[in-house]
Amino acid sequence: MQQLTDGQLEYEDGTPATESQMAKDVTCFLTWAAEPFQDERKRAGFKWLTAMALMWAITGYHKRLKWNTLKTRRIEYRS
């Protein structure tokens, strides 16, 4: 027996109530019900990755600034 049929409910914004739309809505709800804090975790992860990329850029710049004199120095050996 089919649980979802076209036109079973009305959406306030006028979205057509097709089987695929209602199945998508049910799927999105079940995903949210399984992990309600997923959006917050993704946002926190993005902030963490942004901070790490910024620190990596600053560290790389500092390394090049400080070690540039040692890398370009010419060493001469006298016999």
C-alpha positions as CSV (number, residue, x, y, z in Angstrom):
1,M,0.0,0.0,0.0
2,Q,1.3,3.4,-0.9
3,Q,1.7,5.9,2.0
4,L,2.2,9.1,0.0
5,T,-0.1,10.2,-2.8
6,D,-0.2,13.5,-4.8
7,G,-2.2,16.3,-3.3
8,Q,-2.4,14.8,0.3
9,L,-1.6,18.2,1.8
10,E,-1.3,21.9,0.9
11,Y,1.9,23.8,1.3
12,E,1.5,27.5,2.5
13,D,3.9,28.7,-0.1
14,G,2.1,27.0,-3.0
15,T,4.6,24.2,-3.6
16,P,2.9,21.4,-5.5
17,A,2.3,18.4,-3.1
18,T,3.8,15.7,-5.2
19,E,5.0,12.3,-3.9
20,S,8.6,13.2,-4.5
21,Q,8.3,16.6,-2.6
22,M,6.6,15.0,0.4
23,A,9.2,12.2,0.4
24,K,11.9,14.8,0.4
25,D,10.3,16.7,3.3
26,V,10.0,13.4,5.3
27,T,13.6,12.6,4.6
28,C,14.8,16.1,5.7
29,F,12.8,15.8,8.9
30,L,14.2,12.4,9.7
31,T,17.7,13.6,9.0
32,W,17.2,16.5,11.4
33,A,15.6,14.3,14.0
34,A,18.6,12.0,13.9
35,E,21.2,14.8,14.4
36,P,19.6,18.1,15.5
37,F,22.9,19.8,16.1
38,Q,24.5,19.0,12.7
39,D,24.2,22.5,11.4
40,E,25.9,23.9,14.5
41,R,28.8,21.3,14.2
42,K,29.2,22.2,10.5
43,R,29.4,25.9,11.3
44,A,31.9,25.3,14.1
45,G,34.0,23.1,11.8
46,F,34.0,25.8,9.2
47,K,35.2,28.4,11.7
48,W,37.9,26.0,13.0
49,L,39.2,25.3,9.4
50,T,39.2,29.1,8.7
51,A,41.2,29.8,11.8
52,M,43.6,27.0,11.0
53,A,44.1,28.3,7.5
54,L,44.7,31.8,8.8
55,M,47.3,30.5,11.3
56,W,49.0,28.4,8.6
57,A,49.3,31.5,6.4
58,I,50.7,33.6,9.3
59,T,53.1,30.9,10.2
60,G,54.3,30.4,6.7
61,Y,54.8,34.2,6.2
62,H,56.7,34.4,9.5
63,K,58.9,31.4,8.5
64,R,59.8,33.0,5.2
65,L,60.5,36.3,6.8
66,K,62.8,35.0,9.5
67,W,64.6,32.2,7.6
68,N,65.0,34.1,4.3
69,T,68.4,35.5,5.4
70,L,69.7,32.1,6.3
71,K,68.5,30.5,3.1
72,T,70.0,33.2,0.9
73,R,73.3,33.5,2.8
74,R,76.4,32.3,0.9
75,I,78.8,30.1,2.7
76,E,82.5,30.2,1.7
77,Y,85.1,27.8,2.8
78,R,88.7,28.9,2.9
79,S,91.4,26.4,2.6
